[in-house]
Amino acid sequence: MITRNVPIPANELIWRKSSYSGTGGGDCVEVATDTTRIHVRDSKDPHGPRLRFSSASWAAFATYAGQAGD
């Protein structure tokens, strides 16, 4: 049996809002994942530009961001 990682089309991604985003309409970040990438967008502009990261790049960023807050 052969398995392949097939990216999910952008219009089918399930977006989650950051737990650090407020409810007052301020700066909000949303993240979605597919089988190969992490997608990031501004929740106030859901059809605007998006960033895409490999899983390894996202993990490195999250580790760095966690350390930067110390």
N, C-alpha and C positions, 0 to 999 in steps of 0.2 A: 504494500500500500504506500502510495506517495502522498505526502501532505504538502501544501504550499500556503504561505502567508499571503493572503489576498487583502489589500487595503479596502476598507469600507468607503463607499462614495461619501463625499463631504456632506451631502444633503441627508444622509442616513446616520450621521454620528449622533451619539447621545451626549449632550453637553451637561457638565456639572459646574455650578458656581463655586468659587473659592469660599471656604469657610471664613476667610478673613474679609470678604466683601461685606459691606454694610447694606442695610435695607433702605437707606436714604437716597439711592440713586447716584451715589458717588462712583469712585473707581471700582469697577468690578471686572474680574477675570474669570473666564470659563475655560474648562479643560475637557477634552474628549479624547478617547483612545480608540485605535483600531489595532489590527494584528501586527502592524509594523511601526507605527508612529504615535506621538503625542501631539495633539493639536491644541493651540491656545488662541483665544480671541477676546475682544472687548465685548462684554455683554450689552453695552449700549449701542453697538454697531455690529450686530450679528452677521450682516452680509458684507462687512468690510474686510480688511486684510486679516490674515491668520498666519500664525507662526506654526511651523511643523518641526518636530525634533525626533531623532531616533530615540529609542528607549534608553540607550546608553548615555546619550547626550543629556537627556532629561534627568536621569539619575544623578549625573555629575553636577548639573545645575542645582538640583534640589539639595544635594549634599552641601554645595558651596553656599547656597542661600541660607540654609539652616545654620551653618557655622558663622555667617556674616552677622546674624542676629544676636550672637552671644556677647 
